[in-house]
Amino acid sequence: MSYMKLVKLLYLADREALLRWGRPISTDRYVSLDRGPVLSRVLDLATDGGDPGTPSIWASSITEPSNYEVQLKADAGDDELSEAEVALLDKVFAEHGRKSRWELVKLTHTLPEWIDPHGSAIAITYRDILKAGGKSDLEIAAVEDELDELAETDLVLAGR
């Protein structure tokens, strides 16, 4: 699969999770690039393969790109995902998986949170996506507060 297609499909799934549940599937950062919004770290993993000398699930499961394509080397498993997240990923793939990378670029250019960066990169916030999805300021604030609390909890647990 084209790594651009993979990154677009994952962005669409993360976006949909955020709009449905107030939480994304990943903990990645979103950015607007010339070819539309992407998950920043996933794009880096797809194009660079991760940090040299640091083993990663990505590198053990997905090939380095060849002619802009990546392949699954081994099943990474889904034990980190909830049943709802797996179902959402399946839904996004059923809806968009047959589209080409260029069709997905065109689709993601229509998303309200995407801003043409003209050769640069512009951060996309949770607020940008939630606002684009029609959430009220009150709903957005509640989601942001919950995500901030979860991030703080993750930091505390990571320090153990």
Rosetta silent file (secondary structure, phi, psi, omega in degrees, C-alpha in Angstrom):
SEQUENCE: MSYMKLVKLLYLADREALLRWGRPISTDRYVSLDRGPVLSRVLDLATDGGDPGTPSIWASSITEPSNYEVQLKADAGDDELSEAEVALLDKVFAEHGRKSRWELVKLTHTLPEWIDPHGSAIAITYRDILKAGGKSDLEIAAVEDELDELAETDLVLAGR
SCORE:     score description
SCORE:     0.000 S_00000001
   1 L     0.000  144.051  173.398    0.000    0.000    0.000 S_00000001
   2 E   -59.896  133.202  179.939    1.157    3.508   -0.641 S_00000001
   3 H   -65.438  -27.356  176.469    2.397    4.951    2.630 S_00000001
   4 H   -65.054  -41.740  178.329    0.508    8.149    1.778 S_00000001
   5 H   -62.839  -44.407  178.782   -2.707    6.137    1.548 S_00000001
   6 H   -58.938  -46.433 -178.859   -1.941    4.427    4.864 S_00000001
   7 H   -65.005  -38.652  178.391   -1.281    7.736    6.609 S_00000001
   8 H   -66.209  -44.156  179.362   -4.479    9.252    5.181 S_00000001
   9 H   -61.970  -41.704  178.574   -6.603    6.280    6.262 S_00000001
  10 H   -66.598  -37.254  176.198   -5.159    6.446    9.770 S_00000001
  11 H   -62.016  -46.550 -178.630   -5.802   10.202    9.923 S_00000001
  12 H   -61.357  -38.710  178.310   -9.433    9.679    8.891 S_00000001
  13 H   -67.657  -44.424  179.265   -9.865    6.981   11.565 S_00000001
  14 H   -62.403  -42.963  179.669   -8.247    9.116   14.272 S_00000001
  15 H   -60.423  -47.111 -178.883  -10.369   12.101   13.259 S_00000001
  16 H   -63.560  -39.945  177.633  -13.565   10.042   13.363 S_00000001
  17 H   -61.934  -44.340  179.823  -12.672    8.620   16.801 S_00000001
  18 H   -61.115  -42.807 -179.437  -12.065   12.126   18.144 S_00000001
  19 H   -70.487  -36.639 -179.378  -15.409   13.341   16.804 S_00000001
  20 H   -76.009  -48.951 -167.443  -17.332   10.277   18.052 S_00000001
  21 H  -113.277   -6.658 -177.250  -15.751    9.638   21.415 S_00000001
  22 L    77.205   13.348  178.855  -13.778   12.756   22.266 S_00000001
  23 L  -145.459  134.526  174.640  -10.558   10.701   22.085 S_00000001
  24 L   -78.864  167.912  175.061   -8.374    9.797   19.140 S_00000001
  25 L   -76.023  -43.277 -177.968   -7.096    6.278   18.582 S_00000001
  26 L   -96.260  175.618  172.570   -3.480    7.409   18.443 S_00000001
  27 L  -113.790   24.760 -176.875   -1.541    9.903   20.508 S_00000001
  28 L   -76.283  167.294  173.436    0.028   11.384   17.396 S_00000001
  29 L   -97.792  148.928  179.583    0.178   15.037   16.393 S_00000001
  30 E  -105.618  141.313  175.530   -1.743   16.260   13.368 S_00000001
  31 E  -140.365  147.678  170.422   -0.318   18.569   10.735 S_00000001
  32 E   -87.331  123.085  172.781   -1.503   20.137    7.500 S_00000001
  33 E  -117.531  173.588 -178.532    0.911   19.411    4.688 S_00000001
  34 L   -54.939  -35.025 -178.294    0.618   20.252    1.004 S_00000001
  35 L   -95.274   20.598  174.675   -1.035   16.895    0.360 S_00000001
  36 E   106.876 -178.471 -178.057   -3.486   17.279    3.230 S_00000001
  37 E   -75.076  147.239  179.504   -3.623   16.466    6.929 S_00000001
  38 E  -144.570  165.313  167.589   -1.569   13.592    8.350 S_00000001
  39 E   -84.820  116.321 -170.214   -0.511   11.926   11.562 S_00000001
  40 H   -61.001  -51.944 -176.908    2.956   13.419   11.952 S_00000001
  41 H   -67.912  -38.345  178.299    4.788   10.602   13.741 S_00000001
  42 H   -63.158  -41.326  176.531    3.191    7.903   11.596 S_00000001
  43 H   -60.665  -43.703  177.595    4.352    9.743    8.478 S_00000001
  44 H   -60.647  -43.115  178.715    7.866    9.915    9.935 S_00000001
  45 H   -63.422  -41.037 -179.081    7.786    6.180   10.704 S_00000001
  46 H   -67.238  -37.798 -175.618    6.534    5.376    7.204 S_00000001
  47 H   -90.570  -31.723 -175.739    9.141    7.489    5.455 S_00000001
  48 H  -109.378  -17.746 -179.352   12.112    7.111    7.817 S_00000001
  49 L    80.331    4.600  178.903   11.386    3.810    9.552 S_00000001
  50 L    98.816 -174.993 -177.599   11.864    5.218   13.045 S_00000001
  51 L   -77.338  129.066  179.284   14.899    6.022   15.128 S_00000001
  52 L   -59.946  138.665  177.975   18.043    4.086   14.154 S_00000001
  53 L    79.723   -4.436  179.428   19.124    1.560   16.774 S_00000001
  54 L  -110.741  111.400 -179.884   15.764    1.747   18.535 S_00000001
  55 L   -65.812  140.150  178.871   13.575   -1.310   17.963 S_00000001
  56 L  -138.444  155.344  175.602    9.968   -0.440   17.248 S_00000001
  57 H   -60.052  -38.607 -179.687    6.754   -2.288   16.570 S_00000001
  58 H   -57.788  -54.241 -175.896    6.542   -0.325   13.314 S_00000001
  59 H   -64.125  -30.909  179.471    9.924   -1.511   12.016 S_00000001
  60 H   -81.505  -14.107 -176.173    9.247   -5.097   13.005 S_00000001
  61 H  -112.605  -23.898 -174.041    5.819   -5.094   11.334 S_00000001
  62 E  -129.994  136.725 -178.698    6.098   -2.795    8.298 S_00000001
  63 L   -70.609  160.596  169.963    8.727   -2.641    5.593 S_00000001
  64 L   -67.685  152.310 -177.800   10.720    0.444    4.737 S_00000001
  65 L   -66.273  141.871  173.706    9.162    2.235    1.773 S_00000001
  66 E  -134.674  119.042 -176.466   10.088    1.109   -1.684 S_00000001
  67 L    54.884   41.136  177.381    8.733    3.179   -4.559 S_00000001
  68 L    67.988   15.618 -179.495    6.467    4.959   -2.002 S_00000001
  69 E  -117.606  147.152  172.250    4.911    1.650   -0.935 S_00000001
  70 L  -123.691  157.870  178.634    5.064   -0.229    2.374 S_00000001
  71 L  -133.113  152.652  175.212    4.113   -3.817    3.137 S_00000001
  72 E   -76.942  123.992  177.401    3.087   -5.687    6.226 S_00000001
  73 L   -91.281  -39.150 -177.602    5.950   -7.952    7.369 S_00000001
  74 L  -154.586  151.243  178.388    4.226   -9.371   10.427 S_00000001
  75 L   -68.452  122.507  179.480    0.976   -8.875   12.290 S_00000001
  76 L   -81.301   -9.523 -179.436    1.533   -6.254   15.001 S_00000001
  77 L    82.775  168.534  179.614   -1.588   -7.409   16.812 S_00000001
  78 L  -131.569   21.959 -176.178   -4.468   -5.332   18.058 S_00000001
  79 L   -69.044  -12.696  176.436   -4.300   -5.951   21.803 S_00000001
  80 L   -88.432   -7.399 -176.742   -3.712   -2.216   22.405 S_00000001
  81 L  -105.552  145.813  174.256   -6.987   -1.378   20.632 S_00000001
  82 L   -78.844  164.977  176.364  -10.517   -1.605   21.948 S_00000001
  83 H   -60.193  -37.587  179.221  -13.176   -3.514   20.010 S_00000001
  84 H   -65.001  -39.066  178.836  -14.764   -0.164   19.122 S_00000001
  85 H   -66.705  -42.486  177.527  -11.455    1.134   17.733 S_00000001
  86 H   -61.680  -43.976  179.187  -10.961   -2.003   15.630 S_00000001
  87 H   -62.308  -39.616  178.793  -14.529   -1.667   14.339 S_00000001
  88 H   -66.820  -43.254  176.356  -13.928    1.997   13.473 S_00000001
  89 H   -59.513  -41.991  177.571  -10.686    1.167   11.634 S_00000001
  90 H   -63.131  -40.294  179.740  -12.582   -1.520    9.698 S_00000001
  91 H   -64.355  -46.023  179.995  -15.355    0.972    8.866 S_00000001
  92 H   -62.865  -41.128  179.305  -12.909    3.600    7.607 S_00000001
  93 H   -67.073  -40.429  178.421  -11.116    1.000    5.495 S_00000001
  94 H   -61.961  -37.552 -177.876  -14.419   -0.311    4.083 S_00000001
  95 H   -78.525  -37.119 -171.579  -15.435    3.240    3.176 S_00000001
  96 H  -123.014   -5.775 -173.404  -12.110    4.546    1.851 S_00000001
  97 L   -64.551  -23.670  179.567   -9.763    1.591    1.385 S_00000001
  98 L   -86.486   -7.344  179.872  -10.427    1.208   -2.342 S_00000001
  99 L   -76.802  149.372  176.582   -9.572    4.840   -3.026 S_00000001
 100 L   -76.000  166.984  176.740   -6.188    5.708   -4.452 S_00000001
 101 H   -57.917  -36.871 -176.928   -3.696    7.824   -2.557 S_00000001
 102 H   -73.701  -33.518  174.110   -4.590   10.758   -4.817 S_00000001
 103 H   -65.777  -37.675  178.008   -8.317   10.355   -4.195 S_00000001
 104 H   -70.260  -35.812  174.356   -7.573   10.418   -0.459 S_00000001
 105 H   -60.516  -47.724 -179.637   -5.422   13.533   -0.888 S_00000001
 106 H   -61.266  -43.395  178.050   -8.336   15.192   -2.694 S_00000001
 107 H   -61.094  -47.728 -176.514  -10.772   14.050    0.025 S_00000001
 108 H   -70.696  -20.261  173.661   -8.614   15.292    2.893 S_00000001
 109 H   -69.423  -17.740  178.929   -8.203   18.646    1.154 S_00000001
 110 L   -87.870   -8.919 -179.573  -11.960   19.110    1.667 S_00000001
 111 L   -70.888  132.151 -174.531  -11.733   18.709    5.448 S_00000001
 112 L   -60.356  -25.794 -178.551  -12.351   22.068    7.137 S_00000001
 113 L   -78.527  -14.423 -179.317   -9.377   21.752    9.497 S_00000001
 114 L   -78.398  130.980  174.732   -6.889   21.475    6.619 S_00000001
 115 L  -123.531  130.159 -179.747   -5.126   24.718    5.699 S_00000001
 116 L   -63.454  117.662 -176.536   -2.800   24.783    2.704 S_00000001
 117 L   -86.627   -2.730  178.934    0.652   25.306    4.226 S_00000001
 118 L    50.512   55.414  175.708    2.273   26.265    0.889 S_00000001
 119 L    90.160   -1.838 -179.455    5.301   24.018    1.328 S_00000001
 120 L  -113.456 -155.697  175.166    5.453   24.180    5.107 S_00000001
 121 L  -139.117  137.576  178.861    3.538   22.424    7.882 S_00000001
 122 E  -123.607  127.196  179.353    0.771   23.827   10.064 S_00000001
 123 E   -63.089  142.040  172.719   -0.278   22.126   13.295 S_00000001
 124 E  -112.267  125.178 -178.899   -3.862   20.915   13.528 S_00000001
 125 L   -94.586  164.279  173.086   -5.252   20.928   17.060 S_00000001
 126 H   -56.413  -41.167  179.919   -7.974   18.815   18.583 S_00000001
 127 H   -57.133  -42.728  179.826   -9.974   22.051   18.743 S_00000001
 128 H   -58.762  -45.482 -178.400   -9.611   22.524   14.970 S_00000001
 129 H   -69.374  -44.440 -179.336  -11.001   19.058   14.266 S_00000001
 130 H   -63.775  -41.223  177.877  -13.780   19.279   16.843 S_00000001
 131 H   -64.132  -43.973  178.439  -14.858   22.700   15.563 S_00000001
 132 H   -62.057  -29.434  179.485  -14.785   21.392   11.974 S_00000001
 133 L   -85.538    6.102  174.890  -16.958   18.493   13.172 S_00000001
 134 L    85.018   14.453  178.803  -19.617   20.885   14.477 S_00000001
 135 L   -75.531  147.129  179.235  -18.899   20.575   18.197 S_00000001
 136 L   -76.813  163.580  177.532  -19.876   23.495   20.435 S_00000001
 137 H   -58.913  -37.014  178.598  -17.315   25.513   22.387 S_00000001
 138 H   -65.852  -44.549  177.896  -18.567   23.841   25.587 S_00000001
 139 H   -63.143  -42.226  179.694  -18.159   20.356   24.105 S_00000001
 140 H   -62.105  -45.417  179.961  -14.698   21.250   22.805 S_00000001
 141 H   -60.837  -41.467  179.936  -13.600   22.568   26.201 S_00000001
 142 H   -64.225  -42.959  178.503  -14.813   19.373   27.911 S_00000001
 143 H   -64.592  -45.209  179.602  -12.916   17.171   25.442 S_00000001
 144 H   -60.626  -42.494  178.576   -9.758   19.277   25.777 S_00000001
 145 H   -61.818  -44.871 -179.724   -9.945   19.099   29.577 S_00000001
 146 H   -65.015  -41.823  179.347  -10.347   15.316   29.516 S_00000001
 147 H   -67.149  -35.978  175.299   -7.495   14.863   27.033 S_00000001
 148 H   -62.887  -43.571  178.553   -5.252   17.121   29.139 S_00000001
 149 H   -63.280  -40.609  178.133   -6.034   15.023   32.225 S_00000001
 150 H   -64.818  -39.804  178.523   -5.268   11.813   30.336 S_00000001
 151 H   -64.070  -41.510  177.765   -1.948   13.253   29.124 S_00000001
 152 H   -63.872  -41.029  178.145   -1.009   14.222   32.684 S_00000001
 153 H   -62.473  -43.299  178.000   -1.900   10.731   33.914 S_00000001
 154 H   -59.750  -40.504  179.072    0.256    9.214   31.169 S_00000001
 155 H   -64.160  -42.941 -179.950    3.195   11.393   32.244 S_00000001
 156 H   -64.412  -44.776 -179.138    2.828   10.357   35.865 S_00000001
 157 H   -68.886  -31.064  179.041    2.586    6.672   34.952 S_00000001
 158 H   -70.650  -26.368 -179.378    5.537    6.918   32.566 S_00000001
 159 L   -77.583   -8.340 -178.550    7.681    8.279   35.407 S_00000001
 160 L   -76.709    0.000    0.000    7.200    5.132   37.480 S_00000001
